[in-house]
Amino acid sequence: MNDVIIIGGGIIGAFIAHELSHYKLKITLLEKDNDVANETTMANSAIIHTGYDPKDGTLKAKLNPIGHDLYKQICKDLDVPYKEIGAYVVAFDDNDIKTLEELKTRAINRNIIYEELYPDTFLKQEPNLNPEIKKVLSFPTTAIIDPMQTCVALIENAIVNGLKVFLNQEVKAIEPIQEGYKIKTQDKEYQTKYIINCAGINSSKIAKMIGDNSFDIIFRKGEYYVLDKKASYLTKHIIYPCPSTMGKGVLIVPTVHGNTLLGPTAFDVDDSLDTSTTLNGLEEVKTKVQKLIKDIPFNLTIRTFAGLRAKGSIDDFIIYENENHPHFINVAGIDSPGIASAPAIAKYVIDNFFNELQPKENFIKTRKGYYNFDSLDDETKAQLIKENPKFGHIICRCEKISEQEIIDCIHRPLVPKTIKAIKKRIRPGMGRCQGGFCAPLVIKILARELSINPKDICYDSINSNILKQESKGDDHVE
Ligand SMILES: Cc1cc2nc3c(=O)[nH]c(=O)nc-3n(C[C@H](O)[C@H](O)[C@H](O)COP(=O)(O)OP(=O)(O)OC[C@H]3O[C@@H](n4cnc5c(N)ncnc54)[C@H](O)[C@@H]3O)c2cc1C
């Protein structure tokens, strides 16, 4: 019998599992996909907002500033990127300036650092901004992270501290039993005292499994362009327009890896699997970002993608214990600023729904991050290659990722078994060629390190195998 089962391995499930792993509990995480961080946590703007945006009186307004303040230390402990690059909210006219005043009042009330800037200052900082911009509200402590790496790092560290993770386990039914709940997946059953429903866009489906119809989830799609690292000169800060009722608008966001994101749109869709990009959506992004920044080099686009916000039918995060089913906790409707709030959401869940937890004396707080060989100086690189020549064997030419980095990433507590899982962790395939050159080599390394037939290596989900039969192939990896 488990003490707690967490349903869903996105950033919310990951933070809750990590927080619970500080205590003497038997915890399990069930994830329907072949890897964690495979839905909304994989496709978003990756901004740690400071918390000036949510409306007063909401859980979002309460948890976002706390989450923001917790991130820096967590990222340090887990050795994952966190860059405080700052954000500009820009105003073009009197209406926008009025909106900036509202944001400023919220920032003052929530102790959020801000600065008011005028063209003489902000155009020096950001010369590519549209010169018609009249005023900027700057939030210098706004940060960016890599949500996929952060999610994996939280789960890796929680596993070291006792968490059990089962992938490819889609929760299909839940039955109350005397001591708690029986959870049925497609092929197994689990028993638990507590359930925490962190199933993102499927969270209302999970709640309905115990007859809880009190909320629904709307799927709000956001489409993006990804620009090559060559476009990183465009902006140092995140550039936002003034927010509207549909959200924070279409932004320009530098990523921790040096790319630039342009997006997202905000359209409601009916299909929870619809992460397609569309001509209309991308045209909208193009028109809107060109109002913020001059001369955007769209010819440097290396990819487009879309993510689905799990927008709750109640306009706030939906976090509560079901009144008829004790210890069944919904953590739903976690749209933006869900990533920024996630550490605070985890603490909120534990403070409000768990009693008298016993801390573990031997909790292991830190984790060693992945190698980033390309970022090292020449002397260190030469030393590492001397110690292990696999550091000198570059597999992904675009992102300059070596064989040894991939090997290190495979032999981790949460073993990545697919091409996409490796890509999400250390980025082979994220560059200009999008995996055209490195994917076959990644398959070979995965097969060799995990003693699996290359034909059984999948791109992502089960049955997404790429190879049908042996061919001459590339012989660089033995
Ligand atoms: C376009 C866009 C931009 C955004 N930008 C930002 C931003 O800049 N900053 C910010 O703070 N937030 C942002 N967000 C919001 C943020 O991405 C989400 O709040 C966050 O990722 C939600 O995480 P989650 O764990 O709740 O959901 P998910 O990441 O979707 O995880 C849910 C998990 O549950 C699993 N699951 C579902 N059903 C089942 C089942 N039956 N059995 C087992 N497992 C199941 C799924 O496979 C998935 O892995 C953005 C969102 C979008 C879409």
The ligand as a Tripos MOL2 file, in Angstrom:
@<TRIPOS>MOLECULE
LIG
   53    58     1     0     0
SMALL
NO_CHARGES

@<TRIPOS>ATOM
      1 C1          1.6670   28.2650  -24.5030 C.3       1 LIG1
      2 C2          1.9470   28.1790  -23.0380 C.ar      1 LIG1
      3 C3          2.8430   29.0790  -22.4350 C.ar      1 LIG1
      4 C4          3.0970   29.0100  -21.0630 C.ar      1 LIG1
      5 N1          4.0560   29.8020  -20.5170 N.ar      1 LIG1
      6 C5          4.3030   29.7320  -19.1930 C.ar      1 LIG1
      7 C6          5.3360   30.5090  -18.6190 C.ar      1 LIG1
      8 O1          6.0920   31.1780  -19.3040 O.2       1 LIG1
      9 N2          5.4790   30.4700  -17.2700 N.ar      1 LIG1
     10 C7          4.6670   29.7320  -16.4640 C.ar      1 LIG1
     11 O2          4.8040   29.8150  -15.2570 O.2       1 LIG1
     12 N3          3.7260   28.9150  -16.9950 N.ar      1 LIG1
     13 C8          3.5410   28.8970  -18.3260 C.ar      1 LIG1
     14 N4          2.6070   28.0800  -18.8950 N.ar      1 LIG1
     15 C9          1.8510   27.1740  -18.0350 C.3       1 LIG1
     16 C10         2.6690   25.9380  -17.6840 C.3       1 LIG1
     17 O3          3.2730   25.3970  -18.8250 O.3       1 LIG1
     18 C11         1.7750   24.9280  -17.0020 C.3       1 LIG1
     19 O4          1.1490   25.5570  -15.9100 O.3       1 LIG1
     20 C12         2.5130   23.7030  -16.4850 C.3       1 LIG1
     21 O5          3.3710   23.1680  -17.4400 O.3       1 LIG1
     22 C13         1.4810   22.6690  -16.0580 C.3       1 LIG1
     23 O6          2.1570   21.5380  -15.5930 O.3       1 LIG1
     24 P1          1.3380   20.2490  -15.1760 P.3       1 LIG1
     25 O7          2.2820   19.3490  -14.4940 O.co2     1 LIG1
     26 O8          0.0890   20.6590  -14.4540 O.co2     1 LIG1
     27 O9          0.8000   19.6570  -16.5550 O.3       1 LIG1
     28 P2          1.5530   18.7260  -17.6490 P.3       1 LIG1
     29 O10         2.9190   19.1710  -17.9100 O.co2     1 LIG1
     30 O11         0.6330   18.6360  -18.8180 O.co2     1 LIG1
     31 O12         1.6340   17.3220  -16.9270 O.3       1 LIG1
     32 C14         0.5110   16.4970  -16.7540 C.3       1 LIG1
     33 C15         1.0010   15.0720  -16.8790 C.3       1 LIG1
     34 O13        -0.0580   14.1830  -16.5690 O.3       1 LIG1
     35 C16         0.0390   13.0620  -17.4240 C.3       1 LIG1
     36 N5         -1.2700   12.4080  -17.4880 N.ar      1 LIG1
     37 C17        -2.4000   12.9020  -18.0530 C.ar      1 LIG1
     38 N6         -3.3960   12.0030  -17.9390 N.ar      1 LIG1
     39 C18        -2.8880   10.9260  -17.2850 C.ar      1 LIG1
     40 C19        -3.4320    9.6670  -16.8890 C.ar      1 LIG1
     41 N7         -4.7040    9.3220  -17.1490 N.pl3     1 LIG1
     42 N8         -2.6190    8.7900  -16.2420 N.ar      1 LIG1
     43 C20        -1.3110    9.1050  -15.9790 C.ar      1 LIG1
     44 N9         -0.7630   10.2820  -16.3660 N.ar      1 LIG1
     45 C21        -1.5260   11.1910  -16.9900 C.ar      1 LIG1
     46 C22         0.4590   13.6940  -18.7530 C.3       1 LIG1
     47 O14         1.0050   12.7540  -19.6680 O.3       1 LIG1
     48 C23         1.4420   14.7440  -18.2980 C.3       1 LIG1
     49 O15         2.7750   14.2550  -18.2730 O.3       1 LIG1
     50 C24         2.3900   28.0820  -20.2720 C.ar      1 LIG1
     51 C25         1.5400   27.1520  -20.8820 C.ar      1 LIG1
     52 C26         1.3510   27.1790  -22.2630 C.ar      1 LIG1
     53 C27         0.5230   26.1380  -22.9290 C.3       1 LIG1
@<TRIPOS>BOND
     1     1     2 1
     2     2     3 ar
     3     2    52 ar
     4     3     4 ar
     5     4     5 ar
     6     4    50 ar
     7     5     6 ar
     8     6     7 ar
     9     6    13 1
    10     7     8 2
    11     7     9 ar
    12     9    10 ar
    13    10    11 2
    14    10    12 ar
    15    12    13 ar
    16    13    14 ar
    17    14    15 1
    18    14    50 ar
    19    15    16 1
    20    16    17 1
    21    16    18 1
    22    18    19 1
    23    18    20 1
    24    20    21 1
    25    20    22 1
    26    22    23 1
    27    23    24 1
    28    24    25 2
    29    24    26 1
    30    24    27 1
    31    27    28 1
    32    28    29 2
    33    28    30 1
    34    28    31 1
    35    31    32 1
    36    32    33 1
    37    33    34 1
    38    33    48 1
    39    34    35 1
    40    35    36 1
    41    35    46 1
    42    36    37 ar
    43    36    45 ar
    44    37    38 ar
    45    38    39 ar
    46    39    40 ar
    47    39    45 ar
    48    40    41 1
    49    40    42 ar
    50    42    43 ar
    51    43    44 ar
    52    44    45 ar
    53    46    47 1
    54    46    48 1
    55    48    49 1
    56    50    51 ar
    57    51    52 ar
    58    52    53 1
@<TRIPOS>SUBSTRUCTURE
     1 LIG1         1 GROUP 0 **** ****
